[in-house]
Amino acid sequence: MGMRMAFVSVTTGGFGLGAPLRAAVPELCSSVGAVRNVPLSREVWRSRRCGHVGAFPGATREGAGRMRMSSLEDGSAALETAAGNEGESLPLTELSRLEIRVGKIIKCEKHPEADSLYVEEVDVGDESGARVIVSGLVSFVPLEEMVDRTVIVLCNLKPRNMRGISSHGMLLCASNEDHSQVDPLTAPEGVPIGALVTFEGHRSEPAPAGNRASKAFDKVAKSLRTDATGVAMFEQVPFATPSGPCFSPKKLVGPVS
């Protein structure tokens, strides 16, 4: 399948770009100033650190941060950055270790061995295609409302065997306090599939899928909730996408899990 692209806003205010970089990306760098809606590949979101400041003529170490050059599908070079990460100065927290992405359910059916479970195929921008996720939503969301639904997916949990089917992620859902209502979180219209959800004040540096990410989620889970308007929050920080915060369509107020 084709490479998935996400979009963020980038500013160059901390340093000069230099003539070689402007020449390399004239469509993006017509002037030294704001560069908006730079397409990012899924791989760049997962990258750890740019190699060195010398890769960016005219840049300072403080301003260069995590920026790097990479090739896009059309072979052109573009300036890329991890959204919400203003260099290495942001703290690395347990929340930083979570890979939360915007996804879309492309297929859903009931689990053959469990009446309360759905088996979904969810597109989160993986080059290998949609991933299988098992969710206990049968009692809360009709089957016909699951397909083509935009969802928010915790992607790097350790895979779990759910009654004979391996589940590779979790749909994040809001619920009311007594858990009698459950509503899968969604993103604003227009957010690209595969876009990384970020949190202001926290570096985005997801751990590989496995125990480390699962432990990180366990540590932050009690602080994940929706506010009075249904917006998903970590403490006082919203789940952010390029087009706005993630939210409960039913505006449920309560824990997110």
Summary of the structure (lengths in Angstrom):
residues: 257
radius of gyration: 19.3
end to end distance: 30.0
largest distance: 62.1
contacts: 808
relative contact order: 0.16
helix: 16%
strand: 33%
